Amino acid sequence: MNYRTLSAAAALTFAVLPAAHAHEGDGGKVTYASDHAPIGVMADHRHKQGEWMVSYRYMHMDMSGNRIGTDEVAPDTIVTTIPNRFAGAPMMPTTLRVVPLDMPMKMHMAGAMYGLTDRITLMGMVNYHTKEMDHRTYQGGMGTTVLGNFTTEVSGWGDTSVGAIIGLDDGSRPHAQVNASLMLSIPTGSITETDRVLTPMNMRPEMRLPYPMQLGFGTYDLKPALTARSRAGQWSYGAQASAIIRLDENDEGYALGDVFEATSWVAYEPRPWVSLSGRLKATTKGAIEGIDPNIMAPVQTADPDNHGGETVEALFGVNLAASEGALSGHRLALEFGLPLYRDLNGPQLETDYTLTLGWQKAF
């Protein structure tokens, strides 16, 4: 990403958007920034009959350091104390000998929404992932002698989601909605990605990568959500409960754990074209059920039990919107998140921060 270009575009937007609202008293329709939830909240609003909205989101997550439960754990501790699930198989040590150090993940998401009626909005999303994971390999079957570091990388299309948002309110309050949504995730992303690794025996074979480095889930998933939002003067607020429910195992013999999430937010709107938000998000993820027999390595990410846990995040955002002029119907948004609490299943990389940038255009 070109951050200099992004900064220039953001500065230009802040300069132009006030002018786009300069004539809001002339009888034209005013677009309020807080009529949408923070950009990290999906399926929060519906559209009028015949209205389209297209969107793009860039999401970045940076993970580094490891944690067992709520405690940080050093790489040397992992390779001397954590049993290897695959011990007893040929060339497999008794403890883990490869440790992930950090993992930056980037996702580009394109979406479209269409108001089938005033109460029903159809939507679909596709995404493209880029993932990297840096590792440290320790020499042989015991001890803390470092053999070297290596990086695995993958990129490609992920899973596709389609579904609908249904309004549960009577539509009498233009800036308040209660919506139920149901999405179906279709397994279009690869779950057989490979790359070269550095083994404790100083070999560099090409192997199937562990679960976090795959591009898709491989399963059909239901994604229900219930969202309520409203406003009072310059303040707006909302909440959403959502889930990801795996419907089956994938072709490789496993399913990622179900996900349950609750989030609430409040936003202040100093001007109609800008709102500043704060949000809390709590997430529970289950461990992987089943196992891919082609994923076998002395690294924590290859063990299905070392996935999932409970997290709480604080997120801070800004929404920008225009109702007139050249930018009419355009929205820009940003949200930055930091972890408050992490209780992870087994040794796992922990999240340092998340960043979401978004653009939306209704017509």
Secondary structure, DSSP 4 states (H G I P E B T S, - for coil): --HHHHHHHHHHHHHHHHHHTTTGGGTPPPPPGGGS--TT--S-----TT-EEEEEEEEEEEEEEEEEETEEE-HHHHHHHSBPTTTTSTT--SB--EEEEEEEEEEEEEEEEEESSSSEEEEEEEEEEEEEEEEEEESTTSSS-EEEEEEEEEEEE--EEEEEEEE-S-S-STT-EEEEEEEEEE--S-S--EEE---TTS---EEEPPGGG-S---S-EEEEEEEEEEEETTEEEEEEEEEEEE-S--TTSEEPPPEEEEEEEEEEEEETTEEEEEEEEEEEEPPPEE--TT---SBGGGSTTS--EEEEEEEEEEEEE--SGGGTTEEEEEEEEEEEEEEEEEEEEEEEEEEEEEEEEE-
